Amino acid sequence: MNFRFFISLIILFLLYIGCDLSEKNSAQAPEAEFNENKLDSVLKEKMDTVITNKSDSIISFNKSNEGKNELAGIHDLTLQWISWEDRGRITFTSLGQDKYTVEGIQDGSKTKGECKVCYLKIKGVIEKITSENLKFTGKIESSVHFIDSGNPCIKEGTFNFVAKGNRKYWRCQNMEGCEGVTDYIDIYF
């Protein structure tokens, strides 16, 4: 049996179990709001059970799966200053009704590039508006050694991530970073 196929089956099973638990939890609390402590515990639990081998495709997104929890699971995450090849990870945990808690990181120390002390961190809630448009509310923090002397660049609030044309990712539409640079923050299908 193909190793990737076997890993994909295991991950799909884990995602199925996670989605089932998320649906039970959302039935108990239909008006779930952003709770940072709850988010931390849920994400730590999920991350302990998921294999994050960067060479395997962990989750795929199909725009025809409207109304399903197709976003739940792990997606790739990038900031162009760090790397497009050595991607980070962002975990989507379903809250029901097309809402997800999300937490992710791209760590420059794990890349082959020159940005070893760089990072991108995202934490908050995403609501799927359409297959092409996600509304993120939360905190985006990045640090790149050659931008603002490596000081953390923090953006908080609500941001749209949009997939345009045939792109296989949603890009944050608020692209203004610190010191006036343009940041491309992408979440991949």
Buried (B, 14 or more C-beta within 10 A) or exposed (E): EEEEEEBBEEBEEBBEEBBEBBEEBBEEEEEBEBEEEBBEEBBEEBEEEBEEEEEEEBBEBEEEEEEEBBBBBBBBBBBEBBBBEBBBBBBBBBBBEBBBBBBBBBBBEBBEEEBEEBBBBBBBBBBBEEBBBBBBBBBBBBBBBEBBEEEEBEBEEEBBBBBEEEEEBBBBEBEEBBEEBEBBBBBBB
